[in-house]
Amino acid sequence: MDNQDPFAGLDEGRPAWDALGAFVPAPQPEIDGATSGPLAGLSFAAKDIFDVEGYVTGCGNPDWARTHGAATAHAPSVTALLDAGARLVGKTVTDELAFSLNGQNHHYGTPTNVNAPGRIPGGSSCGSASAVAGGLTDTALGSDTGGSVRIPASYCGIFGMRPSHDRIALTGVMPLAPSFDTVGWFARDAELLRRVGLVLLGTSGGRVDRWQRLLVAEDALALATSAVQAALVPLIERLNQRIGSRSVVLAAGEELSLEDWMWHFRHLQAREIVATHGDWIAETKPAFGPEIQERFDWAHSITEEQAEVARPLRDAFTARLSELLGDDALLVLPTAPGIAPRDDGDAEALRAHRSAVLCLTSISGLSRLPQVTLPLARVEGCPVGLSLIAPYGADEDLLAFAEALCRSGEEEPAL
């Protein structure tokens, strides 16, 4: 592949109706769902780390696709949506091995962000977010390890959900860092986000009236740009009128800032990634894009001693958030510190932005808590997400609150 153009034949196999570059350039699975069910008549796409029977799961890298055979069964999350009546229309572009938050695949291109033209869609579930935002599909599966559903949802101006860790089976989904990996999903409205969630969670219902307290994460809000803070504070104030709020500092009582917690997250994630993919990388020597190669090189530099320091601290952070939330509180914070960066931004600027993003996304990543992002504001004409984090296992009640909030007319998405 040394002299091969990575973009050669880019549109080969890509659906003719995909003007956004959201779907992988390979034969596409098109599978009808059940004739009836809660999602009957709707369409969905799956990030190309989800197994679909008879198709190679490419994981965003040509060498991965070359060295892996076709899947022998659907991932259970794909089956769940099909059984609920949704139709699978194809597999979407992902950052290589899902190890990025940018959505710029060196081999397959950058899916279009229709709600922020000229800006990245966010990753690694970039194609899924692009396809939903652009109306190519009603909903889409993604994965979220360090923000890979929440950040594309914020950048593309759609709803996104990262569930409680282990609430949805990861069978048939390429692992990255197993103690952080989750199955997530996207929608253009909160009602569909909830309907899809109930199918994937295998449950029904959800109590809107569970939530009695709103906690405003002041140190998380302080990480956002002044423009994002100005856009989100009025929304938080209106939430306060619905549920009485108080401010909290997530790092209070500790000598660690959210940036410190982010580094502990990254060290743990890196060790798990190397354990998951290190042998395949050593054996195959895959051709990664420069950004992804740099990331894997960095992951290999993290020592087990660094991870040993981080593990008990993760437990302490999880316990703190559990104590703060109790059984009846929601934590509100910015989804991302800013709007989507420009797609022609330099690598150093993107690297700095990514660290700021991870300071926010690692909060629920470390604590294994469910988080929903709502496209409720705009800055410079681009979407900005507001996030709510709930106690562990309260996914249905969180989704019910998000739907009720957006149905009320008080918090209509500014799209």
C-alpha positions in Angstrom: 0.0 0.0 0.0 3.1 2.2 0.2 2.5 3.9 -3.2 -1.3 3.5 -3.2 -3.5 6.6 -3.1 -5.7 6.0 0.0 -8.5 7.9 -1.7 -8.4 5.8 -4.9 -11.9 4.4 -5.6 -13.3 6.3 -2.7 -16.9 6.2 -4.0 -16.8 2.6 -5.1 -19.6 0.8 -3.4 -20.9 4.0 -1.6 -24.6 4.5 -2.1 -25.5 6.9 -4.9 -27.8 8.8 -2.5 -24.9 9.5 -0.1 -23.9 13.0 -1.0 -22.3 13.5 2.4 -19.6 10.8 2.4 -21.2 9.3 5.5 -21.2 5.7 4.4 -18.3 3.4 3.8 -17.0 2.9 0.2 -17.8 -0.8 0.2 -20.8 -3.1 -0.5 -23.7 -1.9 1.7 -26.0 -4.1 3.7 -29.6 -3.2 3.1 -31.8 -5.3 5.4 -35.5 -5.0 6.0 -36.7 -5.0 9.5 -39.8 -6.8 11.0 -43.1 -5.8 9.4 -44.3 -4.4 12.7 -42.7 -3.1 15.9 -42.0 0.2 17.7 -39.6 1.4 15.0 -41.6 0.1 12.0 -41.1 2.3 8.9 -37.9 3.9 10.2 -34.4 3.5 8.8 -31.1 3.2 10.6 -27.4 2.9 9.9 -24.7 1.2 11.8 -21.2 2.5 12.5 -18.7 0.2 10.7 -17.5 -1.4 14.0 -20.9 -3.2 14.3 -21.1 -6.7 12.8 -23.6 -7.3 10.1 -23.9 -10.9 9.0 -22.2 -11.6 5.7 -20.2 -8.3 5.6 -16.7 -7.4 6.7 -16.6 -5.1 9.7 -14.0 -2.6 8.4 -13.4 -0.5 11.5 -12.3 2.5 9.3 -9.0 0.9 8.2 -8.3 -1.0 4.9 -5.8 -3.3 6.6 -8.3 -4.3 9.3 -10.8 -5.1 6.6 -8.2 -7.1 4.7 -7.2 -9.2 7.7 -10.7 -10.0 8.9 -13.4 -12.1 7.4 -17.1 -11.4 7.0 -19.2 -11.4 10.2 -21.1 -14.6 10.9 -23.9 -12.9 12.8 -25.4 -9.5 13.5 -24.4 -7.6 16.6 -27.3 -7.9 19.1 -27.9 -4.1 18.9 -28.3 -4.4 15.1 -30.7 -7.3 15.6 -32.7 -5.4 18.2 -33.4 -2.5 15.8 -34.3 -4.9 12.9 -36.6 -6.9 15.2 -38.3 -3.6 16.2 -39.1 -2.9 12.6 -36.3 -0.5 11.5 -34.6 -1.0 8.1 -30.8 -1.1 8.0 -29.6 1.1 5.1 -25.9 0.7 5.4 -22.7 1.0 7.4 -21.1 4.4 8.2 -17.6 5.8 8.3 -15.7 5.7 11.5 -12.3 7.0 12.5 -9.7 4.2 12.3 -10.4 1.7 15.0 -12.7 4.3 16.6 -9.7 6.1 18.1 -10.4 9.7 17.5 -12.8 12.5 18.2 -12.4 14.4 14.9 -14.1 12.3 12.3 -11.4 12.8 9.6 -10.6 9.3 8.2 -7.3 9.3 6.3 -8.5 6.6 4.0 -12.2 7.3 3.4 -12.5 11.1 3.9 -14.4 13.3 6.3 -18.2 13.0 6.3 -20.0 16.3 5.8 -21.4 18.2 8.8 -24.5 19.8 7.3 -25.2 22.0 10.3 -21.7 23.4 10.5 -20.4 23.6 6.9 -16.6 23.5 6.6 -16.2 22.1 10.1 -15.5 18.5 11.3 -18.4 16.2 12.2 -16.6 14.9 15.3 -15.7 11.3 15.8 -15.3 8.5 16.0 -19.0 8.0 15.1 -18.7 10.6 12.3 -20.6 8.9 9.5 -23.5 8.0 11.8 -23.9 11.6 13.0 -23.5 13.0 9.5 -26.1 10.6 8.1 -28.7 11.4 10.8 -28.0 15.2 10.7 -28.3 15.2 6.9 -31.5 13.2 6.8 -30.0 10.1 5.1 -31.4 7.9 7.9 -33.7 8.4 10.9 -31.4 7.0 13.5 -27.9 5.4 13.6 -25.8 3.3 15.9 -22.5 4.6 17.2 -20.1 3.8 20.0 -18.9 6.0 22.8 -15.6 5.3 24.6 -14.3 8.8 25.2 -17.0 10.9 23.6 -17.5 9.3 20.2 -21.3 9.8 20.2 -21.7 12.8 22.4 -19.2 15.0 20.5 -20.4 14.3 17.0 -24.0 14.9 18.2 -22.9 18.3 19.7 -21.0 19.3 16.6 -23.7 18.2 14.1 -26.6 19.5 16.0 -28.5 16.3 16.8 -29.4 14.3 19.9 -27.0 11.6 21.1 -27.0 9.1 24.0 -24.2 7.4 25.8 -25.9 4.8 28.1 -24.7 3.5 31.4 -21.7 1.2 30.9 -22.7 -2.4 30.4 -26.5 -1.6 30.0 -26.3 -2.6 26.3 -24.4 -5.7 25.2 -21.2 -5.0 23.2 -21.2 -8.4 21.6 -20.4 -8.1 17.9 -18.9 -4.6 18.3 -15.2 -4.0 17.8 -13.7 -3.3 21.3 -11.5 -0.3 21.9 -11.1 0.1 25.7 -13.7 -2.3 27.2 -14.2 -0.7 30.6 -15.2 2.5 28.8 -16.9 1.2 25.6 -20.6 1.7 25.2 -23.2 1.4 22.4 -24.7 4.8 21.6 -27.2 6.2 19.1 -28.4 9.4 17.4 -31.7 11.0 16.4 -32.9 14.3 15.1 -35.6 14.6 17.9 -35.8 13.5 21.5 -38.9 11.4 21.0 -37.1 9.1 18.6 -34.0 9.1 20.7 -36.1 7.7 23.5 -37.9 5.1 21.3 -34.7 3.8 20.0 -33.2 3.7 23.5 -36.1 1.7 24.9 -35.5 -0.9 22.2 -31.8 -1.1 22.8 -32.1 -1.1 26.5 -34.8 -3.8 26.3 -37.2 -2.0 28.6 -40.2 0.3 28.6 -41.4 3.4 30.4 -39.3 5.9 32.2 -40.2 8.3 35.0 -40.0 12.1 34.2 -40.9 12.9 37.8 -37.9 11.1 39.3 -35.7 14.2 39.0 -36.0 16.5 41.9 -32.6 18.2 41.8 -30.4 19.8 39.2 -26.6 20.1 39.8 -24.7 22.7 37.7 -21.1 21.5 37.2 -19.4 24.8 37.6 -15.9 23.5 36.9 -17.2 21.8 33.8 -19.0 24.9 32.6 -15.8 26.9 33.2 -14.0 24.8 30.6 -16.3 26.1 27.8 -15.5 29.1 25.8 -17.1 32.4 26.9 -19.4 32.2 23.8 -20.6 28.7 24.7 -21.2 29.7 28.3 -23.2 32.7 27.2 -25.3 30.4 25.0 -25.9 27.7 27.6 -26.4 29.7 30.8 -29.9 30.9 29.8 -30.9 27.3 29.1 -29.6 26.2 32.5 -31.5 29.1 34.1 -34.7 27.8 32.5 -33.9 24.3 33.6 -33.6 25.8 37.1 -37.2 27.0 36.9 -38.3 23.4 36.1 -36.1 21.8 38.8 -34.4 23.7 41.6 -30.6 23.8 41.0 -27.4 24.3 42.9 -23.9 24.7 41.8 -21.3 21.9 42.4 -17.6 21.6 41.8 -16.9 18.0 40.6 -13.3 18.0 41.8 -14.2 19.5 45.2 -12.5 17.8 48.1 -9.8 16.5 45.9 -6.4 18.0 44.9 -7.2 17.1 41.3 -8.8 19.2 38.6 -10.9 18.0 35.7 -7.8 18.1 33.6 -6.1 15.8 36.1 -9.0 13.4 35.9 -8.8 13.5 32.1 -5.2 12.3 32.2 -6.1 9.4 34.5 -8.9 8.5 32.0 -6.4 8.7 29.1 -3.8 6.5 30.9 -6.4 3.8 31.7 -7.9 4.0 28.2 -4.4 3.7 26.6 -3.5 0.6 28.5 -6.8 -1.1 27.6 -6.4 -0.1 23.9 -2.9 -1.6 23.7 -4.1 -4.8 25.4 -7.0 -4.9 22.9 -5.2 -4.1 19.6 -1.4 -4.2 20.4 -0.9 -7.7 19.1 -2.8 -7.1 15.8 -0.9 -3.9 15.2 2.5 -5.6 15.8 1.6 -8.5 13.5 -0.1 -6.5 10.7 1.8 -3.2 10.8 -1.3 -1.4 9.4 -1.1 1.8 7.5 -2.8 4.3 9.8 -3.3 8.0 9.0 -0.8 10.3 10.7 -3.1 11.4 13.5 -4.1 7.8 14.4 -0.5 6.5 14.1 0.5 9.2 16.6 -2.2 8.2 18.9 -1.3 4.5 19.0 2.3 5.4 19.4 1.4 7.5 22.4 -0.8 4.7 23.9 2.1 2.4 23.7 4.2 4.8 25.8 1.9 4.7 28.8 3.1 2.4 31.5 1.2 -0.1 33.7 2.5 2.0 36.7 0.6 5.0 35.4 -2.6 2.9 35.1 -2.1 1.5 38.6 -2.2 5.0 40.0 -5.3 5.9 38.0 -7.5 2.8 38.9 -8.2 3.6 42.6 -8.6 7.3 41.7 -11.3 6.3 39.1 -13.1 4.5 41.9 -12.9 7.6 44.1 -14.3 9.8 41.3 -17.1 7.3 40.6 -18.0 7.3 44.3 -18.1 11.1 44.4 -20.4 11.4 41.5 -22.7 8.7 42.9 -22.9 10.6 46.2 -23.6 13.9 44.5 -26.4 12.5 42.3 -28.0 10.2 44.8 -31.2 8.8 43.2 -32.9 12.0 42.2 -30.4 14.5 40.7 -29.3 15.3 37.2 -25.9 16.9 36.4 -25.9 19.6 33.7 -22.8 20.6 31.8 -21.6 21.5 28.3 -21.2 18.6 26.0 -18.1 20.1 24.4 -16.1 23.3 25.2 -16.7 24.8 21.8 -18.3 24.4 18.4 -16.8 22.0 15.8 -13.3 23.1 14.7 -12.8 23.9 11.1 -11.9 20.8 8.9 -8.8 22.6 7.6 -7.5 23.3 11.1 -3.9 22.5 11.9 -3.0 19.3 13.8 -1.7 21.2 16.8 -4.9 23.2 17.2 -7.0 20.0 16.9 -4.8 18.2 19.5 -5.3 21.0 22.0 -9.0 21.1 21.4 -9.2 17.4 21.9 -7.7 17.6 25.3 -10.2 20.2 26.3 -13.0 18.0 25.0 -11.8 15.0 27.0 -11.8 17.0 30.2 -15.6 17.1 29.8 -16.3 13.7 28.2 -14.1 11.7 30.7 -16.6 12.7 33.5 -19.2 10.1 32.5 -16.5 7.9 31.0 -14.7 7.4 34.3 -17.9 7.1 36.3 -19.7 4.8 33.9 -22.8 7.1 34.0 -25.4 7.7 31.3 -25.3 11.0 29.4 -27.6 12.6 26.9 -26.7 15.6 24.8 -29.3 18.0 23.5 -28.8 20.4 20.5 -30.3 23.4 22.3 -28.1 26.3 21.3 -25.9 27.8 18.6 -22.7 29.8 18.6 -21.5 31.6 15.4 -24.3 29.7 13.6 -23.0 26.3 14.7 -24.6 23.8 17.1 -23.8 23.6 20.7 -24.9 20.7 22.9 -26.1 20.8 26.5 -25.6 17.5 28.4 -27.4 15.8 31.3 -25.8 13.1 33.3 -27.9 10.7 35.5 -27.2 8.1 38.1 -26.1 4.7 37.0 -28.9 2.6 35.4 -31.3 5.6 35.2 -31.1 5.6 31.3 -34.9 5.3 30.7 -35.7 8.1 33.2 -33.0 10.3 31.6 -34.4 9.8 28.1 -38.0 10.4 29.4 -36.9 13.7 30.9 -35.1 14.8 27.7 -38.2 14.0 25.6 -40.5 15.9 28.0 -38.1 18.8 28.2 -38.0 19.2 24.4 -41.7 18.6 24.0 -42.6 21.3 26.4 -41.8 24.0 23.9 -39.5 25.7 26.5 -36.3 24.1 25.2 -36.8 23.6 21.5 -33.6 22.7 19.6 -32.2 25.8 17.9 -31.7 24.2 14.5 
